[in-house]
Amino acid sequence: SAAFRYSKLRWLLTIAGLVLYVADIWTDIGLALKYFQEKQYVWTGLTLMFVLAGLLVTQIFSYAWYRDDMNDVLRNPEGRSSVAGMSEGGLVALHLFGVGIFTRYYHLLRKGFKVVWTKTNSYTLEQRRDVHHNLFCLATDLSMLKLFETFLESVPQLLLQLYIVLGHDESSVLQYLSMVFSFFNIAWALVDYRRCLRRSLPQIREMPSGLPTAIYLMYKICTITTHILSYGLLLILSIYSTVALTFLWLLGTTWAHFLQTNFCSSKGLELLYRAVIGVILTFTFFNVKGQDTKVAMIFYYVFHSCINLMAPLLLALLRPELQTSTFLPTVSCVIFGGSLLGLVSLVVYYVLLHPKGKWREADEVDGLGKETDGMTKIRNFLQP
C-alpha cells in the first residue's frame, strides 16, 4: 500500500534528519571550544562528555548490529565475511573513527535513491513491497540509534545549557543555537523512530500523519521539556540534586533489569542497553517490553508530575530572593502549563487518536512489541 512505500519525501526527510544531527553535534563542539577559551573547564568537560557519550554508545550498537547481520543465517546464508559491502575490518575501522551512523545514512540514502528516484519496472509487486520494507528496516535501525544519541547527548546537553543560562546568568548566541538544535533533534528523533518502527512492523498499524502525529509530538515534547526544566531548577537549588538524578537513572535501569529485557545478542551489550533505557526513563516514558503499559504509564507520570510541582515550590521556599525576579514565575508557569498540556495530549492521543484505539497498546512500539522481544529477533523478523 502507499502508506508503506518509502517515498521521495521520506528520502528527503532522511537528509533533513542528517543535517539536523550534524548541526546539533557541531554547535555543541563549538560551544565546548568557546567554554575552553573562556577557561570554563568544567562546562567544557561536561559539554564534550555528553557529545562523546552519545557518539560512543551509538558506535557500539551500530557495530554490534552489523555483526548480528553478518552472523545471521537468514540475512547471510552464504556465510560471507562482509555486510553491506564492508568487511569486518572495515566495519571496525569505520566505527572506531565514529562514523558508524554516517555509514548507515550513506547506505540508506544510496539504496533509497535507487528505489525512489530511478524508474524501473523490473520488480514484481511482491518484490517492490519487499524492497520498500527493507528500506524501512534500515531506517528503523538508524532511527533507534538516533533515539539513543538523542537521550545521551541532546537531552542532557539541553539540561546543562539551561542550567548554565538560568543558574549562572551566562548566555550567548552559541548557547541558544545549541539548545535550539538539541530541542529540534529531540522532536525529530521521537517522531521519526515511532513512525519508522510502526512502518517496519507488518502487524502494527501505521501511525497516521497530521493531527495524531502532532498530538503525539506535543505530548512527548511538553512532558520532556517540563522534566528538563524541573531538573534544571533542582540543580539551581543545589548541585547535589545530581545525586537525585543519578538515583532516578538507577531506578530506570533497575526496572529494565527487573523486566529481563532481551534486546541484544550478548550479555554485556544487554547491560549497556538497560543503562541507556535508564537514561531515557529519566526524561520520558518508554515501554521496554511491549506489554500492557496503562498502569506503568499512569504511575510514571503521576510521579513526575509531583517532581514538576515540587521543583518550583522548593526553589521559591528555599531561595526567596528569586521570587522578586521574573525568572522563577516565568519558568514555573512554563512547567505547570507544559505539564498540563502534555498530559492532556497524552490522554487525547491514546484514547482518541492511537492507531489501535486502545489504552492497552499505549506506547507499545517504543519497545519491541509482543511478538518480537529482542533486537536479534526483531531484525531477523523485519528483513525480507
Disulfide bonds with the S-S distance in Angstrom:
none
